[in-house]
Amino acid sequence: MRKLLTIEGMSCGHCTMHVQSALEEIPGVTKVDVDLIKKSAMVEGDGDNFNDVALKRAVSEAGYRVTAVLGGR
């Protein structure tokens, strides 16, 4: 399953790496592609822990804010 997150607060390459690392730590996540220009992240995965709440929490704990989640359950 794929989910597209719109993320507020990213301003540099370090920000994208921080967000990517946070999302990759979620159990069930298989692929993460963070785009600084589009202020978004495409996340692929499956399983019980791969849900909107977990994705938003990971981004928030990294210091950024998810403003929209599209796709999947």
CHARMM-style PDB file with segment names, atoms N, HN, CA, C and O in Angstrom:
ATOM      1  N   MET     1       0.834  -1.163   0.000  1.00  0.00      PROA
ATOM      2  CA  MET     1       0.000   0.000   0.000  1.00  0.00      PROA
ATOM      3  C   MET     1       0.890   1.241   0.000  1.00  0.00      PROA
ATOM      4  O   MET     1       1.981   1.235   0.570  1.00  0.00      PROA
ATOM      5  N   ARG     2       0.415   2.296  -0.640  1.00  0.00      PROA
ATOM      6  HN  ARG     2      -0.471   2.301  -1.103  1.00  0.00      PROA
ATOM      7  CA  ARG     2       1.144   3.565  -0.710  1.00  0.00      PROA
ATOM      8  C   ARG     2       0.360   4.668  -0.029  1.00  0.00      PROA
ATOM      9  O   ARG     2      -0.869   4.709  -0.078  1.00  0.00      PROA
ATOM     10  N   LYS     3       1.106   5.566   0.610  1.00  0.00      PROA
ATOM     11  HN  LYS     3       2.105   5.532   0.649  1.00  0.00      PROA
ATOM     12  CA  LYS     3       0.495   6.757   1.195  1.00  0.00      PROA
ATOM     13  C   LYS     3       1.366   7.951   0.843  1.00  0.00      PROA
ATOM     14  O   LYS     3       2.593   7.885   0.919  1.00  0.00      PROA
ATOM     15  N   LEU     4       0.720   9.041   0.457  1.00  0.00      PROA
ATOM     16  HN  LEU     4      -0.277   9.095   0.395  1.00  0.00      PROA
ATOM     17  CA  LEU     4       1.416  10.280   0.148  1.00  0.00      PROA
ATOM     18  C   LEU     4       1.162  11.257   1.289  1.00  0.00      PROA
ATOM     19  O   LEU     4       0.019  11.615   1.573  1.00  0.00      PROA
ATOM     20  N   LEU     5       2.240  11.682   1.937  1.00  0.00      PROA
ATOM     21  HN  LEU     5       3.169  11.391   1.706  1.00  0.00      PROA
ATOM     22  CA  LEU     5       2.139  12.631   3.039  1.00  0.00      PROA
ATOM     23  C   LEU     5       2.568  14.005   2.554  1.00  0.00      PROA
ATOM     24  O   LEU     5       3.582  14.133   1.869  1.00  0.00      PROA
ATOM     25  N   THR     6       1.813  15.022   2.900  1.00  0.00      PROA
ATOM     26  HN  THR     6       0.989  14.918   3.456  1.00  0.00      PROA
ATOM     27  CA  THR     6       2.242  16.397   2.693  1.00  0.00      PROA
ATOM     28  C   THR     6       2.810  16.851   4.027  1.00  0.00      PROA
ATOM     29  O   THR     6       2.156  16.731   5.063  1.00  0.00      PROA
ATOM     30  N   ILE     7       4.040  17.378   3.996  1.00  0.00      PROA
ATOM     31  HN  ILE     7       4.570  17.475   3.154  1.00  0.00      PROA
ATOM     32  CA  ILE     7       4.763  17.668   5.232  1.00  0.00      PROA
ATOM     33  C   ILE     7       5.162  19.136   5.289  1.00  0.00      PROA
ATOM     34  O   ILE     7       5.720  19.679   4.335  1.00  0.00      PROA
ATOM     35  N   GLU     8       4.873  19.762   6.403  1.00  0.00      PROA
ATOM     36  HN  GLU     8       4.420  19.321   7.178  1.00  0.00      PROA
ATOM     37  CA  GLU     8       5.190  21.168   6.628  1.00  0.00      PROA
ATOM     38  C   GLU     8       6.449  21.280   7.485  1.00  0.00      PROA
ATOM     39  O   GLU     8       6.628  20.522   8.438  1.00  0.00      PROA
ATOM     40  N   GLY     9       7.318  22.228   7.141  1.00  0.00      PROA
ATOM     41  HN  GLY     9       7.173  22.844   6.367  1.00  0.00      PROA
ATOM     42  CA  GLY     9       8.472  22.524   7.979  1.00  0.00      PROA
ATOM     43  C   GLY     9       9.813  22.072   7.436  1.00  0.00      PROA
ATOM     44  O   GLY     9      10.847  22.406   8.014  1.00  0.00      PROA
ATOM     45  N   MET    10       9.830  21.316   6.335  1.00  0.00      PROA
ATOM     46  HN  MET    10       8.990  21.044   5.865  1.00  0.00      PROA
ATOM     47  CA  MET    10      11.108  20.883   5.765  1.00  0.00      PROA
ATOM     48  C   MET    10      11.700  22.028   4.945  1.00  0.00      PROA
ATOM     49  O   MET    10      11.004  22.650   4.143  1.00  0.00      PROA
ATOM     50  N   SER    11      13.000  22.304   5.153  1.00  0.00      PROA
ATOM     51  HN  SER    11      13.566  21.798   5.805  1.00  0.00      PROA
ATOM     52  CA  SER    11      13.617  23.418   4.431  1.00  0.00      PROA
ATOM     53  C   SER    11      14.981  23.086   3.821  1.00  0.00      PROA
ATOM     54  O   SER    11      15.570  23.924   3.139  1.00  0.00      PROA
ATOM     55  N   CYS    12      15.489  21.876   4.059  1.00  0.00      PROA
ATOM     56  HN  CYS    12      15.011  21.195   4.614  1.00  0.00      PROA
ATOM     57  CA  CYS    12      16.822  21.543   3.545  1.00  0.00      PROA
ATOM     58  C   CYS    12      16.967  20.027   3.396  1.00  0.00      PROA
ATOM     59  O   CYS    12      16.090  19.259   3.791  1.00  0.00      PROA
ATOM     60  N   GLY    13      18.079  19.627   2.827  1.00  0.00      PROA
ATOM     61  HN  GLY    13      18.792  20.251   2.507  1.00  0.00      PROA
ATOM     62  CA  GLY    13      18.348  18.204   2.639  1.00  0.00      PROA
ATOM     63  C   GLY    13      18.424  17.436   3.943  1.00  0.00      PROA
ATOM     64  O   GLY    13      18.016  16.277   4.014  1.00  0.00      PROA
ATOM     65  N   HSD    14      18.944  18.080   4.970  1.00  0.00      PROA
ATOM     66  HN  HSD    14      19.275  19.021   4.913  1.00  0.00      PROA
ATOM     67  CA  HSD    14      19.009  17.426   6.284  1.00  0.00      PROA
ATOM     68  C   HSD    14      17.601  17.112   6.795  1.00  0.00      PROA
ATOM     69  O   HSD    14      17.370  16.064   7.398  1.00  0.00      PROA
ATOM     70  N   CYS    15      16.672  18.024   6.548  1.00  0.00      PROA
ATOM     71  HN  CYS    15      16.860  18.875   6.058  1.00  0.00      PROA
ATOM     72  CA  CYS    15      15.278  17.805   6.961  1.00  0.00      PROA
ATOM     73  C   CYS    15      14.711  16.554   6.295  1.00  0.00      PROA
ATOM     74  O   CYS    15      14.055  15.741   6.947  1.00  0.00      PROA
ATOM     75  N   THR    16      14.966  16.402   4.995  1.00  0.00      PROA
ATOM     76  HN  THR    16      15.498  17.063   4.465  1.00  0.00      PROA
ATOM     77  CA  THR    16      14.419  15.241   4.287  1.00  0.00      PROA
ATOM     78  C   THR    16      15.017  13.945   4.818  1.00  0.00      PROA
ATOM     79  O   THR    16      14.313  12.943   4.948  1.00  0.00      PROA
ATOM     80  N   MET    17      16.312  13.958   5.126  1.00  0.00      PROA
ATOM     81  HN  MET    17      16.884  14.772   5.021  1.00  0.00      PROA
ATOM     82  CA  MET    17      16.946  12.758   5.681  1.00  0.00      PROA
ATOM     83  C   MET    17      16.374  12.425   7.059  1.00  0.00      PROA
ATOM     84  O   MET    17      16.191  11.254   7.392  1.00  0.00      PROA
ATOM     85  N   HSD    18      16.095  13.450   7.852  1.00  0.00      PROA
ATOM     86  HN  HSD    18      16.243  14.402   7.581  1.00  0.00      PROA
ATOM     87  CA  HSD    18      15.535  13.249   9.185  1.00  0.00      PROA
ATOM     88  C   HSD    18      14.138  12.624   9.085  1.00  0.00      PROA
ATOM     89  O   HSD    18      13.819  11.682   9.811  1.00  0.00      PROA
ATOM     90  N   VAL    19      13.316  13.153   8.183  1.00  0.00      PROA
ATOM     91  HN  VAL    19      13.575  13.918   7.593  1.00  0.00      PROA
ATOM     92  CA  VAL    19      11.968  12.616   7.977  1.00  0.00      PROA
ATOM     93  C   VAL    19      12.050  11.187   7.443  1.00  0.00      PROA
ATOM     94  O   VAL    19      11.326  10.308   7.909  1.00  0.00      PROA
ATOM     95  N   GLN    20      12.921  10.955   6.477  1.00  0.00      PROA
ATOM     96  HN  GLN    20      13.509  11.670   6.099  1.00  0.00      PROA
ATOM     97  CA  GLN    20      13.052   9.615   5.903  1.00  0.00      PROA
ATOM     98  C   GLN    20      13.443   8.601   6.966  1.00  0.00      PROA
ATOM     99  O   GLN    20      12.857   7.521   7.039  1.00  0.00      PROA
ATOM    100  N   SER    21      14.419   8.936   7.785  1.00  0.00      PROA
ATOM    101  HN  SER    21      14.895   9.813   7.727  1.00  0.00      PROA
ATOM    102  CA  SER    21      14.861   8.024   8.849  1.00  0.00      PROA
ATOM    103  C   SER    21      13.732   7.714   9.820  1.00  0.00      PROA
ATOM    104  O   SER    21      13.551   6.568  10.231  1.00  0.00      PROA
ATOM    105  N   ALA    22      12.974   8.743  10.185  1.00  0.00      PROA
ATOM    106  HN  ALA    22      13.121   9.674   9.852  1.00  0.00      PROA
ATOM    107  CA  ALA    22      11.868   8.552  11.129  1.00  0.00      PROA
ATOM    108  C   ALA    22      10.813   7.614  10.551  1.00  0.00      PROA
ATOM    109  O   ALA    22      10.314   6.733  11.251  1.00  0.00      PROA
ATOM    110  N   LEU    23      10.472   7.799   9.276  1.00  0.00      PROA
ATOM    111  HN  LEU    23      10.877   8.515   8.708  1.00  0.00      PROA
ATOM    112  CA  LEU    23       9.454   6.959   8.646  1.00  0.00      PROA
ATOM    113  C   LEU    23       9.951   5.527   8.441  1.00  0.00      PROA
ATOM    114  O   LEU    23       9.179   4.578   8.576  1.00  0.00      PROA
ATOM    115  N   GLU    24      11.223   5.369   8.119  1.00  0.00      PROA
ATOM    116  HN  GLU    24      11.850   6.140   8.009  1.00  0.00      PROA
ATOM    117  CA  GLU    24      11.775   4.027   7.896  1.00  0.00      PROA
ATOM    118  C   GLU    24      11.794   3.186   9.166  1.00  0.00      PROA
ATOM    119  O   GLU    24      11.864   1.959   9.089  1.00  0.00      PROA
ATOM    120  N   GLU    25      11.734   3.814  10.315  1.00  0.00      PROA
ATOM    121  HN  GLU    25      11.677   4.811  10.377  1.00  0.00      PROA
ATOM    122  CA  GLU    25      11.743   3.072  11.580  1.00  0.00      PROA
ATOM    123  C   GLU    25      10.390   2.460  11.936  1.00  0.00      PROA
ATOM    124  O   GLU    25      10.308   1.639  12.850  1.00  0.00      PROA
ATOM    125  N   ILE    26       9.340   2.843  11.233  1.00  0.00      PROA
ATOM    126  HN  ILE    26       9.407   3.509  10.490  1.00  0.00      PROA
ATOM    127  CA  ILE    26       8.012   2.289  11.506  1.00  0.00      PROA
ATOM    128  C   ILE    26       7.965   0.847  10.996  1.00  0.00      PROA
ATOM    129  O   ILE    26       8.269   0.598   9.829  1.00  0.00      PROA
ATOM    130  N   PRO    27       7.588  -0.107  11.856  1.00  0.00      PROA
ATOM    131  CA  PRO    27       7.459  -1.494  11.395  1.00  0.00      PROA
ATOM    132  C   PRO    27       6.460  -1.584  10.237  1.00  0.00      PROA
ATOM    133  O   PRO    27       5.375  -1.006  10.299  1.00  0.00      PROA
ATOM    134  N   GLY    28       6.830  -2.302   9.201  1.00  0.00      PROA
ATOM    135  HN  GLY    28       7.711  -2.772   9.151  1.00  0.00      PROA
ATOM    136  CA  GLY    28       5.956  -2.473   8.045  1.00  0.00      PROA
ATOM    137  C   GLY    28       6.283  -1.549   6.892  1.00  0.00      PROA
ATOM    138  O   GLY    28       5.846  -1.800   5.769  1.00  0.00      PROA
ATOM    139  N   VAL    29       7.040  -0.487   7.132  1.00  0.00      PROA
ATOM    140  HN  VAL    29       7.395  -0.283   8.045  1.00  0.00      PROA
ATOM    141  CA  VAL    29       7.421   0.424   6.053  1.00  0.00      PROA
ATOM    142  C   VAL    29       8.504  -0.250   5.215  1.00  0.00      PROA
ATOM    143  O   VAL    29       9.504  -0.733   5.745  1.00  0.00      PROA
ATOM    144  N   THR    30       8.290  -0.276   3.892  1.00  0.00      PROA
ATOM    145  HN  THR    30       7.477   0.116   3.462  1.00  0.00      PROA
ATOM    146  CA  THR    30       9.242  -0.928   2.997  1.00  0.00      PROA
ATOM    147  C   THR    30      10.000   0.052   2.110  1.00  0.00      PROA
ATOM    148  O   THR    30      11.085  -0.267   1.626  1.00  0.00      PROA
ATOM    149  N   LYS    31       9.441   1.244   1.891  1.00  0.00      PROA
ATOM    150  HN  LYS    31       8.560   1.503   2.284  1.00  0.00      PROA
ATOM    151  CA  LYS    31      10.098   2.224   1.022  1.00  0.00      PROA
ATOM    152  C   LYS    31       9.634   3.621   1.401  1.00  0.00      PROA
ATOM    153  O   LYS    31       8.457   3.839   1.692  1.00  0.00      PROA
ATOM    154  N   VAL    32      10.574   4.570   1.395  1.00  0.00      PROA
ATOM    155  HN  VAL    32      11.530   4.393   1.159  1.00  0.00      PROA
ATOM    156  CA  VAL    32      10.256   5.969   1.684  1.00  0.00      PROA
ATOM    157  C   VAL    32      10.980   6.836   0.663  1.00  0.00      PROA
ATOM    158  O   VAL    32      12.176   6.661   0.427  1.00  0.00      PROA
ATOM    159  N   ASP    33      10.255   7.770   0.060  1.00  0.00      PROA
ATOM    160  HN  ASP    33       9.283   7.912   0.251  1.00  0.00      PROA
ATOM    161  CA  ASP    33      10.854   8.732  -0.866  1.00  0.00      PROA
ATOM    162  C   ASP    33      10.374  10.119  -0.455  1.00  0.00      PROA
ATOM    163  O   ASP    33       9.205  10.459  -0.641  1.00  0.00      PROA
ATOM    164  N   VAL    34      11.285  10.920   0.105  1.00  0.00      PROA
ATOM    165  HN  VAL    34      12.234  10.644   0.255  1.00  0.00      PROA
ATOM    166  CA  VAL    34      10.937  12.259   0.581  1.00  0.00      PROA
ATOM    167  C   VAL    34      11.369  13.273  -0.471  1.00  0.00      PROA
ATOM    168  O   VAL    34      12.491  13.210  -0.975  1.00  0.00      PROA
ATOM    169  N   ASP    35      10.474  14.213  -0.805  1.00  0.00      PROA
ATOM    170  HN  ASP    35       9.563  14.264  -0.395  1.00  0.00      PROA
ATOM    171  CA  ASP    35      10.734  15.227  -1.826  1.00  0.00      PROA
ATOM    172  C   ASP    35      10.666  16.613  -1.195  1.00  0.00      PROA
ATOM    173  O   ASP    35       9.594  17.070  -0.799  1.00  0.00      PROA
ATOM    174  N   LEU    36      11.816  17.279  -1.102  1.00  0.00      PROA
ATOM    175  HN  LEU    36      12.687  16.907  -1.423  1.00  0.00      PROA
ATOM    176  CA  LEU    36      11.881  18.603  -0.484  1.00  0.00      PROA
ATOM    177  C   LEU    36      11.100  19.636  -1.287  1.00  0.00      PROA
ATOM    178  O   LEU    36      10.395  20.462  -0.706  1.00  0.00      PROA
ATOM    179  N   ILE    37      11.215  19.604  -2.608  1.00  0.00      PROA
ATOM    180  HN  ILE    37      11.788  18.934  -3.079  1.00  0.00      PROA
ATOM    181  CA  ILE    37      10.541  20.584  -3.465  1.00  0.00      PROA
ATOM    182  C   ILE    37       9.022  20.485  -3.321  1.00  0.00      PROA
ATOM    183  O   ILE    37       8.337  21.502  -3.206  1.00  0.00      PROA
ATOM    184  N   LYS    38       8.502  19.264  -3.329  1.00  0.00      PROA
ATOM    185  HN  LYS    38       9.058  18.438  -3.422  1.00  0.00      PROA
ATOM    186  CA  LYS    38       7.050  19.063  -3.221  1.00  0.00      PROA
ATOM    187  C   LYS    38       6.570  19.043  -1.778  1.00  0.00      PROA
ATOM    188  O   LYS    38       5.367  18.999  -1.521  1.00  0.00      PROA
ATOM    189  N   LYS    39       7.520  19.077  -0.820  1.00  0.00      PROA
ATOM    190  HN  LYS    39       8.498  19.113  -1.028  1.00  0.00      PROA
ATOM    191  CA  LYS    39       7.180  19.024   0.613  1.00  0.00      PROA
ATOM    192  C   LYS    39       6.320  17.801   0.901  1.00  0.00      PROA
ATOM    193  O   LYS    39       5.273  17.892   1.541  1.00  0.00      PROA
ATOM    194  N   SER    40       6.788  16.645   0.410  1.00  0.00      PROA
ATOM    195  HN  SER    40       7.639  16.571  -0.110  1.00  0.00      PROA
ATOM    196  CA  SER    40       5.988  15.435   0.548  1.00  0.00      PROA
ATOM    197  C   SER    40       6.865  14.211   0.766  1.00  0.00      PROA
ATOM    198  O   SER    40       8.084  14.250   0.604  1.00  0.00      PROA
ATOM    199  N   ALA    41       6.203  13.128   1.138  1.00  0.00      PROA
ATOM    200  HN  ALA    41       5.212  13.096   1.270  1.00  0.00      PROA
ATOM    201  CA  ALA    41       6.865  11.832   1.256  1.00  0.00      PROA
ATOM    202  C   ALA    41       5.917  10.758   0.744  1.00  0.00      PROA
ATOM    203  O   ALA    41       4.753  10.702   1.142  1.00  0.00      PROA
ATOM    204  N   MET    42       6.423   9.906  -0.143  1.00  0.00      PROA
ATOM    205  HN  MET    42       7.368   9.951  -0.467  1.00  0.00      PROA
ATOM    206  CA  MET    42       5.676   8.743  -0.601  1.00  0.00      PROA
ATOM    207  C   MET    42       6.187   7.572   0.229  1.00  0.00      PROA
ATOM    208  O   MET    42       7.378   7.264   0.226  1.00  0.00      PROA
ATOM    209  N   VAL    43       5.272   6.929   0.936  1.00  0.00      PROA
ATOM    210  HN  VAL    43       4.304   7.179   0.939  1.00  0.00      PROA
ATOM    211  CA  VAL    43       5.652   5.846   1.837  1.00  0.00      PROA
ATOM    212  C   VAL    43       4.918   4.584   1.409  1.00  0.00      PROA
ATOM    213  O   VAL    43       3.707   4.603   1.192  1.00  0.00      PROA
ATOM    214  N   GLU    44       5.659   3.488   1.289  1.00  0.00      PROA
ATOM    215  HN  GLU    44       6.644   3.473   1.464  1.00  0.00      PROA
ATOM    216  CA  GLU    44       5.066   2.203   0.948  1.00  0.00      PROA
ATOM    217  C   GLU    44       5.258   1.249   2.112  1.00  0.00      PROA
ATOM    218  O   GLU    44       6.285   1.267   2.790  1.00  0.00      PROA
ATOM    219  N   GLY    45       4.252   0.420   2.330  1.00  0.00      PROA
ATOM    220  HN  GLY    45       3.417   0.406   1.779  1.00  0.00      PROA
ATOM    221  CA  GLY    45       4.365  -0.561   3.394  1.00  0.00      PROA
ATOM    222  C   GLY    45       3.068  -1.305   3.603  1.00  0.00      PROA
ATOM    223  O   GLY    45       2.116  -1.166   2.836  1.00  0.00      PROA
ATOM    224  N   ASP    46       3.051  -2.106   4.664  1.00  0.00      PROA
ATOM    225  HN  ASP    46       3.824  -2.219   5.288  1.00  0.00      PROA
ATOM    226  CA  ASP    46       1.876  -2.896   4.985  1.00  0.00      PROA
ATOM    227  C   ASP    46       1.978  -3.342   6.437  1.00  0.00      PROA
ATOM    228  O   ASP    46       3.029  -3.203   7.064  1.00  0.00      PROA
ATOM    229  N   GLY    47       0.911  -3.867   6.957  1.00  0.00      PROA
ATOM    230  HN  GLY    47       0.058  -3.980   6.448  1.00  0.00      PROA
ATOM    231  CA  GLY    47       0.909  -4.362   8.327  1.00  0.00      PROA
ATOM    232  C   GLY    47       0.123  -3.459   9.261  1.00  0.00      PROA
ATOM    233  O   GLY    47      -0.289  -2.359   8.891  1.00  0.00      PROA
ATOM    234  N   ASP    48      -0.078  -3.942  10.474  1.00  0.00      PROA
ATOM    235  HN  ASP    48       0.256  -4.835  10.775  1.00  0.00      PROA
ATOM    236  CA  ASP    48      -0.884  -3.226  11.459  1.00  0.00      PROA
ATOM    237  C   ASP    48      -0.300  -1.883  11.860  1.00  0.00      PROA
ATOM    238  O   ASP    48      -1.051  -0.954  12.156  1.00  0.00      PROA
ATOM    239  N   ASN    49       1.024  -1.756  11.878  1.00  0.00      PROA
ATOM    240  HN  ASN    49       1.634  -2.511  11.638  1.00  0.00      PROA
ATOM    241  CA  ASN    49       1.660  -0.515  12.309  1.00  0.00      PROA
ATOM    242  C   ASN    49       1.779   0.518  11.198  1.00  0.00      PROA
ATOM    243  O   ASN    49       2.170   1.658  11.447  1.00  0.00      PROA
ATOM    244  N   PHE    50       1.445   0.125   9.972  1.00  0.00      PROA
ATOM    245  HN  PHE    50       1.127  -0.801   9.769  1.00  0.00      PROA
ATOM    246  CA  PHE    50       1.513   1.042   8.837  1.00  0.00      PROA
ATOM    247  C   PHE    50       0.159   1.725   8.698  1.00  0.00      PROA
ATOM    248  O   PHE    50      -0.700   1.273   7.942  1.00  0.00      PROA
ATOM    249  N   ASN    51      -0.023   2.812   9.431  1.00  0.00      PROA
ATOM    250  HN  ASN    51       0.674   3.180  10.046  1.00  0.00      PROA
ATOM    251  CA  ASN    51      -1.295   3.534   9.419  1.00  0.00      PROA
ATOM    252  C   ASN    51      -1.034   5.028   9.557  1.00  0.00      PROA
ATOM    253  O   ASN    51       0.081   5.449   9.865  1.00  0.00      PROA
ATOM    254  N   ASP    52      -2.074   5.823   9.326  1.00  0.00      PROA
ATOM    255  HN  ASP    52      -2.980   5.481   9.076  1.00  0.00      PROA
ATOM    256  CA  ASP    52      -1.932   7.277   9.348  1.00  0.00      PROA
ATOM    257  C   ASP    52      -1.417   7.790  10.689  1.00  0.00      PROA
ATOM    258  O   ASP    52      -0.586   8.697  10.726  1.00  0.00      PROA
ATOM    259  N   VAL    53      -1.896   7.223  11.776  1.00  0.00      PROA
ATOM    260  HN  VAL    53      -2.571   6.485  11.746  1.00  0.00      PROA
ATOM    261  CA  VAL    53      -1.485   7.674  13.112  1.00  0.00      PROA
ATOM    262  C   VAL    53       0.016   7.471  13.306  1.00  0.00      PROA
ATOM    263  O   VAL    53       0.706   8.372  13.782  1.00  0.00      PROA
ATOM    264  N   ALA    54       0.524   6.299  12.942  1.00  0.00      PROA
ATOM    265  HN  ALA    54      -0.037   5.566  12.555  1.00  0.00      PROA
ATOM    266  CA  ALA    54       1.954   6.008  13.099  1.00  0.00      PROA
ATOM    267  C   ALA    54       2.804   6.914  12.215  1.00  0.00      PROA
ATOM    268  O   ALA    54       3.855   7.393  12.641  1.00  0.00      PROA
ATOM    269  N   LEU    55       2.351   7.148  10.987  1.00  0.00      PROA
ATOM    270  HN  LEU    55       1.497   6.759  10.641  1.00  0.00      PROA
ATOM    271  CA  LEU    55       3.099   8.011  10.072  1.00  0.00      PROA
ATOM    272  C   LEU    55       3.157   9.440  10.599  1.00  0.00      PROA
ATOM    273  O   LEU    55       4.220  10.061  10.614  1.00  0.00      PROA
ATOM    274  N   LYS    56       2.011   9.958  11.031  1.00  0.00      PROA
ATOM    275  HN  LYS    56       1.148   9.454  11.019  1.00  0.00      PROA
ATOM    276  CA  LYS    56       1.969  11.325  11.569  1.00  0.00      PROA
ATOM    277  C   LYS    56       2.817  11.450  12.826  1.00  0.00      PROA
ATOM    278  O   LYS    56       3.515  12.448  13.005  1.00  0.00      PROA
ATOM    279  N   ARG    57       2.765  10.458  13.690  1.00  0.00      PROA
ATOM    280  HN  ARG    57       2.198   9.648  13.545  1.00  0.00      PROA
ATOM    281  CA  ARG    57       3.535  10.492  14.936  1.00  0.00      PROA
ATOM    282  C   ARG    57       5.035  10.521  14.636  1.00  0.00      PROA
ATOM    283  O   ARG    57       5.775  11.297  15.240  1.00  0.00      PROA
ATOM    284  N   ALA    58       5.478   9.684  13.710  1.00  0.00      PROA
ATOM    285  HN  ALA    58       4.877   9.053  13.219  1.00  0.00      PROA
ATOM    286  CA  ALA    58       6.907   9.628  13.371  1.00  0.00      PROA
ATOM    287  C   ALA    58       7.396  10.968  12.825  1.00  0.00      PROA
ATOM    288  O   ALA    58       8.469  11.442  13.199  1.00  0.00      PROA
ATOM    289  N   VAL    59       6.613  11.571  11.947  1.00  0.00      PROA
ATOM    290  HN  VAL    59       5.741  11.187  11.643  1.00  0.00      PROA
ATOM    291  CA  VAL    59       6.995  12.868  11.376  1.00  0.00      PROA
ATOM    292  C   VAL    59       6.987  13.944  12.456  1.00  0.00      PROA
ATOM    293  O   VAL    59       7.885  14.785  12.509  1.00  0.00      PROA
ATOM    294  N   SER    60       5.982  13.916  13.308  1.00  0.00      PROA
ATOM    295  HN  SER    60       5.253  13.233  13.266  1.00  0.00      PROA
ATOM    296  CA  SER    60       5.890  14.890  14.404  1.00  0.00      PROA
ATOM    297  C   SER    60       7.073  14.769  15.359  1.00  0.00      PROA
ATOM    298  O   SER    60       7.651  15.776  15.765  1.00  0.00      PROA
ATOM    299  N   GLU    61       7.428  13.549  15.713  1.00  0.00      PROA
ATOM    300  HN  GLU    61       6.958  12.731  15.383  1.00  0.00      PROA
ATOM    301  CA  GLU    61       8.555  13.331  16.624  1.00  0.00      PROA
ATOM    302  C   GLU    61       9.881  13.746  15.991  1.00  0.00      PROA
ATOM    303  O   GLU    61      10.851  14.018  16.697  1.00  0.00      PROA
ATOM    304  N   ALA    62       9.921  13.794  14.655  1.00  0.00      PROA
ATOM    305  HN  ALA    62       9.132  13.573  14.081  1.00  0.00      PROA
ATOM    306  CA  ALA    62      11.117  14.264  13.953  1.00  0.00      PROA
ATOM    307  C   ALA    62      11.156  15.791  13.890  1.00  0.00      PROA
ATOM    308  O   ALA    62      12.166  16.373  13.495  1.00  0.00      PROA
ATOM    309  N   GLY    63      10.049  16.443  14.283  1.00  0.00      PROA
ATOM    310  HN  GLY    63       9.228  15.971  14.605  1.00  0.00      PROA
ATOM    311  CA  GLY    63      10.018  17.899  14.333  1.00  0.00      PROA
ATOM    312  C   GLY    63       9.269  18.581  13.203  1.00  0.00      PROA
ATOM    313  O   GLY    63       9.420  19.785  12.995  1.00  0.00      PROA
ATOM    314  N   TYR    64       8.455  17.817  12.463  1.00  0.00      PROA
ATOM    315  HN  TYR    64       8.332  16.838  12.632  1.00  0.00      PROA
ATOM    316  CA  TYR    64       7.727  18.367  11.323  1.00  0.00      PROA
ATOM    317  C   TYR    64       6.243  18.046  11.479  1.00  0.00      PROA
ATOM    318  O   TYR    64       5.844  17.377  12.432  1.00  0.00      PROA
ATOM    319  N   ARG    65       5.423  18.528  10.532  1.00  0.00      PROA
ATOM    320  HN  ARG    65       5.747  19.071   9.758  1.00  0.00      PROA
ATOM    321  CA  ARG    65       3.980  18.325  10.667  1.00  0.00      PROA
ATOM    322  C   ARG    65       3.385  17.800   9.370  1.00  0.00      PROA
ATOM    323  O   ARG    65       3.627  18.346   8.293  1.00  0.00      PROA
ATOM    324  N   VAL    66       2.607  16.738   9.488  1.00  0.00      PROA
ATOM    325  HN  VAL    66       2.410  16.295  10.363  1.00  0.00      PROA
ATOM    326  CA  VAL    66       1.877  16.194   8.337  1.00  0.00      PROA
ATOM    327  C   VAL    66       0.583  16.991   8.200  1.00  0.00      PROA
ATOM    328  O   VAL    66      -0.208  17.071   9.139  1.00  0.00      PROA
ATOM    329  N   THR    67       0.375  17.581   7.021  1.00  0.00      PROA
ATOM    330  HN  THR    67       1.018  17.516   6.258  1.00  0.00      PROA
ATOM    331  CA  THR    67      -0.842  18.358   6.792  1.00  0.00      PROA
ATOM    332  C   THR    67      -1.886  17.590   5.991  1.00  0.00      PROA
ATOM    333  O   THR    67      -3.055  17.976   5.968  1.00  0.00      PROA
ATOM    334  N   ALA    68      -1.471  16.499   5.328  1.00  0.00      PROA
ATOM    335  HN  ALA    68      -0.522  16.186   5.346  1.00  0.00      PROA
ATOM    336  CA  ALA    68      -2.427  15.679   4.577  1.00  0.00      PROA
ATOM    337  C   ALA    68      -1.847  14.286   4.364  1.00  0.00      PROA
ATOM    338  O   ALA    68      -0.636  14.112   4.232  1.00  0.00      PROA
ATOM    339  N   VAL    69      -2.746  13.294   4.333  1.00  0.00      PROA
ATOM    340  HN  VAL    69      -3.730  13.436   4.440  1.00  0.00      PROA
ATOM    341  CA  VAL    69      -2.373  11.911   4.017  1.00  0.00      PROA
ATOM    342  C   VAL    69      -3.342  11.428   2.945  1.00  0.00      PROA
ATOM    343  O   VAL    69      -4.558  11.467   3.134  1.00  0.00      PROA
ATOM    344  N   LEU    70      -2.802  10.976   1.828  1.00  0.00      PROA
ATOM    345  HN  LEU    70      -1.814  10.944   1.675  1.00  0.00      PROA
ATOM    346  CA  LEU    70      -3.631  10.460   0.744  1.00  0.00      PROA
ATOM    347  C   LEU    70      -3.265   9.015   0.464  1.00  0.00      PROA
ATOM    348  O   LEU    70      -2.095   8.637   0.514  1.00  0.00      PROA
ATOM    349  N   GLY    71      -4.284   8.205   0.165  1.00  0.00      PROA
ATOM    350  HN  GLY    71      -5.235   8.512   0.124  1.00  0.00      PROA
ATOM    351  CA  GLY    71      -4.051   6.823  -0.229  1.00  0.00      PROA
ATOM    352  C   GLY    71      -4.271   5.822   0.877  1.00  0.00      PROA
ATOM    353  O   GLY    71      -4.285   6.149   2.063  1.00  0.00      PROA
ATOM    354  N   GLY    72      -4.443   4.578   0.439  1.00  0.00      PROA
ATOM    355  HN  GLY    72      -4.432   4.312  -0.525  1.00  0.00      PROA
ATOM    356  CA  GLY    72      -4.565   3.470   1.389  1.00  0.00      PROA
ATOM    357  C   GLY    72      -5.762   3.537   2.299  1.00  0.00      PROA
ATOM    358  O   GLY    72      -6.657   4.367   2.137  1.00  0.00      PROA
ATOM    359  N   ARG    73      -5.751   2.637   3.266  1.00  0.00      PROA
ATOM    360  HN  ARG    73      -5.024   1.963   3.398  1.00  0.00      PROA
ATOM    361  CA  ARG    73      -6.840   2.485   4.229  1.00  0.00      PROA
ATOM    362  C   ARG    73      -7.215   3.759   4.890  1.00  0.00      PROA
ATOM    363  OT1 ARG    73      -8.119   3.778   5.726  1.00  0.00      PROA
TER     364      ARG     73
END
